[in-house]
Amino acid sequence: MTPPLTLSLVTLGVADVARATAFYEALGLTRAAASSDAVSFFNTGGPVLALYGRDALAEDARVSAAGSGFPGVTLAWNLGSPAEVDEAMIRCAAAGGALVKPACKAFWGGYSGYIADLDGHLWEIAHNPGFPVDAAGRLRAPEKPEG
């Protein structure tokens, strides 16, 4: 029997692997030894993050690399407090990321903002008081309603 779905790896198609690698290293990630000139791998608190050439990734999936606009996907970096969100937003901008939406109180009760990495991938940087982050930086959605 096949095990249940597990998000194990996220691959971002990028214009320049070396440039994108430097961006994510500036955010505190360390490139794994399994990396090469063509692909960078980073261990995170959850899935492995991979950076691979956008054209090569599209070719591998047998789709067009010419897509544009909002792809309907965002990635998220959840943190333990609004102050950590503000610090992360500043760090991302200093590394060359583009501020898309400044961090602010969110309609769902948390605090979040959006940045785009060097290739336009949207990252929500958020603090959600209802979804605790453990000491290793892993987020867990509550299994049962509070109360």
C-alpha positions in Angstrom: 0.0 0.0 0.0 1.3 3.5 -0.9 2.0 5.7 2.2 -0.1 8.9 2.6 1.0 12.1 0.8 4.0 13.7 2.4 5.4 17.0 1.1 9.1 16.0 0.9 10.7 18.4 -1.6 9.8 21.7 -3.2 11.6 22.6 -6.4 11.7 26.2 -7.6 12.4 26.8 -11.3 14.9 29.7 -11.4 16.6 31.8 -14.1 20.1 31.4 -12.6 20.9 28.6 -10.1 24.0 30.3 -8.7 22.3 33.6 -8.2 19.2 32.0 -6.6 21.5 29.8 -4.4 23.2 33.0 -3.1 19.8 34.5 -2.2 18.7 31.5 -0.2 22.1 31.3 1.5 21.7 34.9 2.5 18.5 33.9 4.3 20.5 31.4 6.4 20.2 28.1 4.5 23.2 25.9 3.8 23.6 24.3 0.4 23.7 20.5 0.8 26.6 18.4 -0.5 24.3 16.6 -3.0 24.1 19.9 -4.9 25.8 20.6 -8.2 26.1 23.5 -10.7 22.8 22.5 -12.1 20.8 22.1 -8.9 21.0 23.3 -5.3 19.4 21.5 -2.4 18.8 22.9 1.1 17.6 21.1 4.1 14.9 23.1 5.9 12.8 22.4 9.0 10.4 20.5 6.7 10.7 19.6 3.0 14.0 19.9 1.1 14.1 23.0 -1.0 15.6 22.6 -4.5 16.6 25.2 -7.0 16.7 24.1 -10.6 16.9 25.9 -13.9 13.4 27.0 -15.0 13.7 25.9 -18.6 15.2 22.5 -17.5 12.4 22.0 -15.0 9.7 22.8 -17.5 11.4 20.4 -20.0 11.5 17.6 -17.4 7.8 18.1 -16.7 7.0 18.4 -20.5 5.4 21.8 -20.0 6.1 25.3 -21.4 8.5 27.5 -19.4 6.8 30.6 -20.9 4.1 30.9 -18.3 3.6 34.2 -16.7 1.4 35.9 -14.1 0.3 34.5 -10.8 0.8 30.7 -10.8 -1.7 30.2 -7.9 1.0 29.0 -5.5 2.7 30.7 -2.6 5.3 29.3 -0.2 5.2 30.2 3.5 7.8 30.8 6.2 6.0 30.8 9.6 7.7 32.4 12.6 7.1 32.7 16.3 6.2 36.3 16.6 5.4 39.5 14.6 8.8 40.8 15.4 10.4 37.8 13.8 8.3 38.4 10.7 9.5 42.0 10.5 13.1 40.9 10.9 12.7 38.2 8.2 11.1 40.7 5.8 14.1 43.0 6.2 16.5 40.1 5.7 14.8 39.0 2.5 14.8 42.6 1.1 18.5 42.9 2.0 19.2 39.7 0.1 17.6 41.1 -3.0 14.0 40.0 -2.6 11.2 42.3 -3.6 8.7 43.6 -1.1 5.2 42.6 -2.4 3.1 43.4 0.6 4.4 44.9 3.8 3.8 42.8 7.0 0.6 43.8 8.8 -2.2 42.4 10.9 -4.0 39.8 8.9 -7.8 39.2 8.6 -7.3 35.7 10.0 -5.8 36.9 13.2 -2.2 36.7 12.5 0.5 38.9 11.1 2.0 38.5 7.6 3.5 40.0 4.5 4.8 38.9 1.1 8.1 39.0 -0.6 9.2 37.7 -4.0 12.5 35.9 -4.4 14.8 36.8 -7.3 12.6 34.7 -9.7 9.3 36.1 -8.5 8.3 33.1 -6.3 6.0 34.5 -3.7 6.8 33.8 0.0 4.3 34.7 2.7 6.2 35.4 5.9 3.8 35.0 8.7 3.1 34.6 12.4 -0.1 32.6 13.1 -0.8 32.4 16.8 -3.1 29.4 16.2 -0.4 27.3 14.5 2.6 27.0 16.8 6.1 26.7 15.5 8.3 24.2 17.4 12.0 24.7 18.4 13.1 23.3 15.0 11.0 25.8 13.1 8.4 23.2 12.1 4.7 24.3 11.8 1.9 22.0 12.8 -1.8 22.7 12.0 -3.9 21.9 15.1 -5.6 18.5 14.8 -8.5 19.4 17.1 -10.3 22.7 17.7 -9.3 24.6 20.8 -11.7 24.6 23.7 
